[in-house]
Amino acid sequence: QVQLVESGGGLVQPGGSLRLSCAASGIFFSLYEMAWHRQAPGKQRELVAAITSGGRINYADSVKGRFTISRDNAKNTVYLQMNSLKPEDTAVYYCNAVRYSVGRNYWGQGTQVTVSS
């Protein structure tokens, strides 16, 4: 059974930092592209950051220079370090594991991030 379990969300003041973690099980983690998406109330889900199995990274323009995605294949975990948080970063953040070659796409349950004073 595939599980993606996010943690690290919470309430933080503008300018603060949070580190999200996503622990994966039931997949051959190192072969998967891992990504973080987010969905704010009334908005569509959007890609925040992604890291391929080979380590190639891309970010949404809105988070470049503030967020950092990384992965630890030994721990089957992907991270999202979020710095200089803004109120507009408030959303539910979802972990995503995808392996296009075999048509596999999995999602976590999401973790709430709220940026507010």
Backbone as a printed PyTorch tensor [residue, N CA C, xyz], in Angstrom:
tensor([[[  0.8400,  -1.1830,   0.0000],
         [  0.0000,   0.0000,   0.0000],
         [  0.8860,   1.2480,   0.0000]],

        [[  0.5840,   2.1600,  -0.8990],
         [  1.3700,   3.3790,  -1.0140],
         [  0.8610,   4.4170,  -0.0100]],

        [[  1.7900,   5.0190,   0.7040],
         [  1.4390,   6.1040,   1.6220],
         [  2.4240,   7.2440,   1.4630]],

        [[  1.8860,   8.4470,   1.4130],
         [  2.6810,   9.6690,   1.4640],
         [  2.1570,  10.4510,   2.6600]],

        [[  2.9980,  10.6500,   3.6540],
         [  2.5720,  11.2870,   4.8940],
         [  3.3230,  12.5940,   5.0770]],

        [[  2.5670,  13.6910,   4.9790],
         [  3.1640,  15.0170,   5.1510],
         [  3.1580,  15.4220,   6.6170]],

        [[  4.1210,  16.2380,   6.9750],
         [  4.1820,  16.8060,   8.3140],
         [  4.9110,  18.1400,   8.2430]],

        [[  4.7840,  18.9230,   9.3150],
         [  5.5270,  20.1700,   9.4170],
         [  4.7280,  21.4280,   9.1650]],

        [[  3.4690,  21.2820,   8.8000],
         [  2.6470,  22.4660,   8.5910],
         [  2.2950,  23.1410,   9.9060]],

        [[  1.6730,  24.3140,   9.7920],
         [  1.2730,  25.0280,  10.9950],
         [  1.0300,  26.4910,  10.7320]],

        [[  0.9590,  27.2370,  11.8110],
         [  0.7420,  28.6780,  11.7580],
         [  2.0710,  29.3920,  11.9850]],

        [[  2.3820,  30.3310,  11.1100],
         [  3.6350,  31.0680,  11.2130],
         [  3.3800,  32.5220,  10.8290]],

        [[  4.1510,  33.4180,  11.4150],
         [  4.0150,  34.8370,  11.0900],
         [  4.6850,  35.1520,   9.7620]],

        [[  4.2390,  36.2080,   9.0990],
         [  4.9160,  36.6260,   7.8690],
         [  6.4130,  36.8330,   8.1060]],

        [[  7.2010,  36.3530,   7.1520],
         [  8.6460,  36.4170,   7.2930],
         [  9.2550,  35.2040,   7.9630]],

        [[  8.4160,  34.3450,   8.5020],
         [  8.8970,  33.1620,   9.2020],
         [  9.2210,  32.0090,   8.2700]],

        [[  9.5700,  30.8840,   8.8790],
         [  9.9840,  29.6960,   8.1250],
         [  9.2570,  28.4600,   8.6280]],

        [[  9.1060,  27.5240,   7.7270],
         [  8.5980,  26.1910,   8.0480],
         [  9.3150,  25.1860,   7.1680]],

        [[  9.4270,  23.9730,   7.6700],
         [  9.9890,  22.8800,   6.8770],
         [  8.9680,  21.7560,   6.8140]],

        [[  8.5120,  21.4770,   5.6100],
         [  7.5970,  20.3660,   5.4060],
         [  8.3740,  19.1100,   5.0710]],

        [[  7.8520,  17.9780,   5.5350],
         [  8.4260,  16.6760,   5.2120],
         [  7.3360,  15.7790,   4.6450]],

        [[  7.7400,  14.8960,   3.7760],
         [  6.8210,  13.9050,   3.2160],
         [  7.5380,  12.5580,   3.2050]],

        [[  7.0590,  11.6610,   4.0390],
         [  7.6410,  10.3250,   4.1240],
         [  6.8330,   9.3690,   3.2570]],

        [[  7.5200,   8.6950,   2.3600],
         [  6.8600,   7.7840,   1.4270],
         [  7.1170,   6.3300,   1.8130]],

        [[  6.1160,   5.5070,   1.5660],
         [  6.2640,   4.0700,   1.7410],
         [  5.4550,   3.3640,   0.6630]],

        [[  5.8910,   2.1550,   0.3370],
         [  5.1680,   1.3730,  -0.6620],
         [  5.5480,   1.6590,  -2.1020]],

        [[  6.5410,   2.5270,  -2.3020],
         [  7.0290,   2.8060,  -3.6500],
         [  8.5430,   2.7110,  -3.6670]],

        [[  9.0750,   2.5210,  -4.8860],
         [ 10.5240,   2.5420,  -5.0600],
         [ 10.9120,   4.0220,  -5.1700]],

        [[ 11.1030,   4.6350,  -4.0240],
         [ 11.1750,   6.0830,  -3.9000],
         [ 12.1610,   6.7230,  -4.8640]],

        [[ 13.3350,   6.1490,  -4.9930],
         [ 14.3880,   6.8010,  -5.7790],
         [ 14.0370,   6.9110,  -7.2590]],

        [[ 13.0560,   6.1510,  -7.7110],
         [ 12.6730,   6.1920,  -9.1220],
         [ 11.5870,   7.2230,  -9.4140]],

        [[ 11.0670,   7.8200,  -8.3630],
         [  9.9340,   8.7310,  -8.5250],
         [ 10.3690,  10.1840,  -8.5440]],

        [[  9.6900,  10.9530,  -9.3950],
         [  9.7610,  12.4040,  -9.2640],
         [  8.8660,  12.7840,  -8.0980]],

        [[  9.3800,  13.6450,  -7.2300],
         [  8.6350,  14.0940,  -6.0600],
         [  8.3420,  15.5850,  -6.1930]],

        [[  7.1610,  15.9620,  -5.7500],
         [  6.7760,  17.3590,  -5.8920],
         [  5.9090,  17.7990,  -4.7180]],

        [[  5.8840,  19.0950,  -4.5310],
         [  4.9550,  19.7330,  -3.6040],
         [  4.0170,  20.6190,  -4.4250]],

        [[  2.7470,  20.4720,  -4.1420],
         [  1.7220,  21.3240,  -4.7200],
         [  0.9990,  22.0050,  -3.5710]],

        [[  0.2370,  23.0430,  -3.8920],
         [ -0.5680,  23.6850,  -2.8530],
         [ -1.8980,  24.1400,  -3.4290]],

        [[ -2.8570,  24.2470,  -2.5360],
         [ -4.1740,  24.7130,  -2.9320],
         [ -4.7230,  25.6500,  -1.8730]],

        [[ -4.9230,  26.8810,  -2.2820],
         [ -5.5050,  27.8770,  -1.3990],
         [ -7.0280,  27.8630,  -1.5690]],

        [[ -7.7620,  28.3450,  -0.5700],
         [ -9.2260,  28.3550,  -0.6700],
         [ -9.7050,  29.0830,  -1.9260]],

        [[-10.5730,  28.4450,  -2.6820],
         [-11.1330,  29.0620,  -3.8700],
         [-10.2210,  29.0940,  -5.0740]],

        [[ -9.0580,  28.4480,  -4.9590],
         [ -8.0940,  28.4550,  -6.0700],
         [ -7.7790,  27.0400,  -6.5120]],

        [[ -7.2250,  26.9370,  -7.7170],
         [ -6.8170,  25.6260,  -8.2180],
         [ -5.5060,  25.1940,  -7.5610]],

        [[ -5.3140,  23.8830,  -7.5020],
         [ -4.0570,  23.3580,  -7.0030],
         [ -2.9390,  23.7450,  -7.9720]],

        [[ -1.7990,  24.1480,  -7.4180],
         [ -0.6800,  24.5780,  -8.2540],
         [  0.6070,  23.9090,  -7.7990]],

        [[  1.4950,  23.7130,  -8.7720],
         [  2.8040,  23.1620,  -8.4700],
         [  3.6500,  24.2080,  -7.7510]],

        [[  4.2850,  23.7970,  -6.6770],
         [  5.1940,  24.6770,  -5.9410],
         [  6.6450,  24.3760,  -6.3110]],

        [[  7.0070,  23.0980,  -6.2270],
         [  8.3810,  22.6930,  -6.5130],
         [  8.4080,  21.2130,  -6.8240]],

        [[  9.3700,  20.8110,  -7.6470],
         [  9.5070,  19.4090,  -8.0050],
         [ 10.9720,  19.0440,  -8.1100]],

        [[ 11.2660,  17.7940,  -7.7990],
         [ 12.6340,  17.2790,  -7.9280],
         [ 12.5570,  15.9000,  -8.5700]],

        [[ 13.2850,  15.7380,  -9.6600],
         [ 13.2380,  14.4720, -10.3820],
         [ 14.0880,  13.4120,  -9.6840]],

        [[ 13.9890,  12.1920, -10.1840],
         [ 14.8110,  11.1190,  -9.6280],
         [ 16.2920,  11.4060,  -9.8330]],

        [[ 16.6170,  12.1700, -10.8570],
         [ 18.0000,  12.5170, -11.1260],
         [ 18.4610,  13.7870, -10.4240]],

        [[ 17.5470,  14.4220,  -9.6800],
         [ 17.9240,  15.5930,  -8.9040],
         [ 17.6690,  16.9270,  -9.5780]],

        [[ 17.0640,  16.9030, -10.7650],
         [ 16.7370,  18.1730, -11.4220],
         [ 15.5520,  18.8120, -10.6950]],

        [[ 15.6370,  20.1250, -10.4940],
         [ 14.6690,  20.8480,  -9.6710],
         [ 14.0330,  21.9810, -10.4650]],

        [[ 12.7520,  22.2000, -10.2260],
         [ 12.1210,  23.4100, -10.7270],
         [ 11.1500,  23.9510,  -9.6890]],

        [[ 10.9700,  25.2590,  -9.7440],
         [ 10.1310,  25.9680,  -8.7780],
         [  9.1120,  26.8460,  -9.5060]],

        [[  7.9870,  27.0590,  -8.8420],
         [  7.0690,  28.0810,  -9.3050],
         [  7.7450,  29.4410,  -9.1340]],

        [[  7.4580,  30.3490, -10.0410],
         [  8.0810,  31.6660,  -9.9770],
         [  7.8020,  32.3510,  -8.6400]],

        [[  6.6350,  32.1030,  -8.0800],
         [  6.2290,  32.7930,  -6.8540],
         [  7.0340,  32.3800,  -5.6310]],

        [[  7.7620,  31.2730,  -5.7090],
         [  8.5140,  30.8070,  -4.5430],
         [ 10.0160,  30.7630,  -4.7810]],

        [[ 10.4550,  31.0780,  -5.9860],
         [ 11.8970,  31.0460,  -6.2810],
         [ 12.6450,  31.9700,  -5.3420]],

        [[ 13.7530,  31.4560,  -4.8090],
         [ 14.5680,  32.2360,  -3.8900],
         [ 14.1150,  32.1720,  -2.4530]],

        [[ 12.9320,  31.6150,  -2.2140],
         [ 12.4110,  31.5160,  -0.8400],
         [ 12.2500,  30.0640,  -0.3870]],

        [[ 11.8720,  29.1910,  -1.3140],
         [ 11.6230,  27.7890,  -0.9800],
         [ 12.7400,  26.9170,  -1.5630]],

        [[ 13.0250,  25.8190,  -0.8610],
         [ 14.0150,  24.8550,  -1.3340],
         [ 13.4690,  23.4450,  -1.1780]],

        [[ 13.4460,  22.7140,  -2.2770],
         [ 13.0260,  21.3090,  -2.2310],
         [ 14.2720,  20.4300,  -2.2040]],

        [[ 14.1970,  19.3390,  -1.4510],
         [ 15.2960,  18.3860,  -1.4050],
         [ 14.7240,  17.0070,  -1.1270]],

        [[ 15.5380,  16.0040,  -1.3610],
         [ 15.0990,  14.6330,  -1.1220],
         [ 16.2270,  13.8370,  -0.4920]],

        [[ 15.8380,  12.8650,   0.3180],
         [ 16.7720,  11.9280,   0.9290],
         [ 16.2880,  10.5310,   0.5660]],

        [[ 16.9200,   9.9460,  -0.4320],
         [ 16.4600,   8.6360,  -0.9070],
         [ 16.6740,   7.5380,   0.1310]],

        [[ 17.6370,   7.7160,   1.0100],
         [ 17.8670,   6.7210,   2.0540],
         [ 16.7310,   6.7090,   3.0730]],

        [[ 16.0700,   7.8490,   3.2260],
         [ 14.9630,   7.9580,   4.1850],
         [ 13.6020,   7.9730,   3.5050]],

        [[ 13.5910,   7.8510,   2.1800],
         [ 12.3260,   7.8940,   1.4320],
         [ 11.5210,   9.1420,   1.7700]],

        [[ 12.2060,  10.2620,   1.8400],
         [ 11.5740,  11.4960,   2.3000],
         [ 11.9490,  12.6630,   1.3870]],

        [[ 10.9570,  13.5060,   1.1440],
         [ 11.1820,  14.7510,   0.4170],
         [ 10.8220,  15.9020,   1.3550]],

        [[ 11.5700,  16.9920,   1.2200],
         [ 11.4050,  18.1410,   2.1080],
         [ 11.0920,  19.4020,   1.3090]],

        [[ 10.4570,  20.3350,   1.9810],
         [ 10.2680,  21.6690,   1.4210],
         [ 10.5910,  22.6760,   2.5150]],

        [[ 11.7280,  23.3210,   2.3620],
         [ 12.1210,  24.3840,   3.2890],
         [ 11.5200,  25.6820,   2.7730]],

        [[ 10.7130,  26.3120,   3.5980],
         [ 10.0090,  27.5300,   3.1950],
         [ 10.4660,  28.6830,   4.0770]],

        [[ 11.1050,  29.6560,   3.4730],
         [ 11.5900,  30.8340,   4.1850],
         [ 10.8610,  32.0860,   3.6880]],

        [[ 10.9650,  33.1420,   4.4570],
         [ 10.3540,  34.4330,   4.0810],
         [  8.8960,  34.2370,   3.6660]],

        [[  8.1750,  33.5340,   4.4910],
         [  6.7890,  33.2050,   4.1480],
         [  5.9130,  34.4530,   4.1000]],

        [[  4.9580,  34.4010,   3.1850],
         [  4.0300,  35.5080,   2.9690],
         [  2.6040,  35.0140,   3.1980]],

        [[  1.6900,  35.9250,   3.4960],
         [  0.2840,  35.4900,   3.6630],
         [ -0.2540,  34.7450,   2.4440]],

        [[  0.2180,  35.1030,   1.2710],
         [ -0.2600,  34.4390,   0.0570],
         [  0.2710,  33.0150,  -0.1020]],

        [[  1.1690,  32.6020,   0.7780],
         [  1.6180,  31.2060,   0.7960],
         [  0.6540,  30.3130,   1.5750]],

        [[ -0.3210,  30.9110,   2.2100],
         [ -1.3060,  30.1370,   2.9640],
         [ -2.0660,  29.1940,   2.0450]],

        [[ -2.0400,  27.9130,   2.3840],
         [ -2.6680,  26.8910,   1.5450],
         [ -2.5180,  25.5360,   2.2240]],

        [[ -3.1980,  24.5540,   1.6700],
         [ -2.9110,  23.1680,   2.0100],
         [ -1.8310,  22.6890,   1.0480]],

        [[ -0.7740,  22.1540,   1.5970],
         [  0.3620,  21.6820,   0.8030],
         [  0.2990,  20.1560,   0.6790]],

        [[  0.4100,  19.6960,  -0.5630],
         [  0.2890,  18.2750,  -0.8610],
         [  1.5960,  17.7220,  -1.4230]],

        [[  1.9430,  16.5660,  -0.9570],
         [  3.0790,  15.8250,  -1.4990],
         [  2.5880,  14.9500,  -2.6510]],

        [[  3.4070,  14.8610,  -3.6890],
         [  3.0410,  14.1110,  -4.8900],
         [  4.2250,  13.2690,  -5.3510]],

        [[  3.9530,  12.0280,  -5.6470],
         [  4.9810,  11.1190,  -6.1900],
         [  4.5050,  10.6410,  -7.5530]],

        [[  5.3240,  10.8140,  -8.5680],
         [  4.9110,  10.4450,  -9.9270],
         [  6.0460,   9.7240, -10.6370]],

        [[  5.6380,   8.6980, -11.3690],
         [  6.5740,   7.9660, -12.2110],
         [  5.8890,   7.8160, -13.5640]],

        [[  6.2110,   8.7140, -14.4580],
         [  5.4950,   8.8140, -15.7280],
         [  5.6340,   7.5560, -16.5660]],

        [[  6.7720,   6.9040, -16.5030],
         [  7.0360,   5.7630, -17.3840],
         [  6.1000,   4.5920, -17.1430]],

        [[  5.5660,   4.5050, -15.9220],
         [  4.6550,   3.4000, -15.6100],
         [  3.2710,   3.9030, -15.2100]],

        [[  3.0420,   5.1830, -15.3860],
         [  1.7180,   5.7290, -15.1220],
         [  1.2890,   5.7250, -13.6720]],

        [[  2.2280,   5.9430, -12.7830],
         [  1.9100,   5.9580, -11.3590],
         [  1.9240,   7.3990, -10.8480]],

        [[  0.9010,   7.7280, -10.0700],
         [  0.7620,   9.0870,  -9.5540],
         [  0.0600,   9.0030,  -8.2060]],

        [[  0.7330,   9.4180,  -7.1430],
         [  0.1920,   9.3020,  -5.8010],
         [  0.2250,  10.6500,  -5.0820]],

        [[ -0.7570,  10.8200,  -4.1840],
         [ -0.8690,  12.0610,  -3.4230],
         [ -0.9720,  11.7860,  -1.9360]],

        [[ -0.4240,  12.7170,  -1.1640],
         [ -0.6250,  12.6850,   0.2650],
         [ -1.9340,  13.3630,   0.6400]],

        [[ -2.2230,  13.3840,   1.9240],
         [ -3.4740,  13.9540,   2.4270],
         [ -3.4140,  15.4710,   2.5660]],

        [[ -2.2220,  15.9990,   2.6060],
         [ -2.0600,  17.4470,   2.7080],
         [ -1.7870,  17.9140,   4.1290]],

        [[ -1.0980,  19.0370,   4.2140],
         [ -0.8260,  19.6610,   5.5050],
         [ -1.0800,  21.1630,   5.3650]],

        [[ -1.7490,  21.7250,   6.3540],
         [ -2.1410,  23.1320,   6.2920],
         [ -0.9740,  24.0320,   6.6850]],

        [[ -0.7360,  25.0360,   5.8600],
         [  0.2210,  26.0910,   6.1820],
         [ -0.5450,  27.4090,   6.2030]],

        [[ -0.4710,  28.1050,   7.3330],
         [ -1.1470,  29.3890,   7.4780],
         [ -0.1290,  30.4440,   7.8650]],

        [[ -0.0580,  31.4970,   7.0590],
         [  0.8730,  32.5890,   7.3090],
         [  0.0500,  33.8120,   7.6790]],

        [[  0.1400,  34.1870,   8.9370],
         [ -0.7090,  35.2680,   9.4250],
         [ -0.1050,  35.8670,  10.6800]],

        [[ -0.3230,  37.1670,  10.8490],
         [  0.1250,  37.8210,  12.0650],
         [ -1.0020,  37.8510,  13.1000]]])
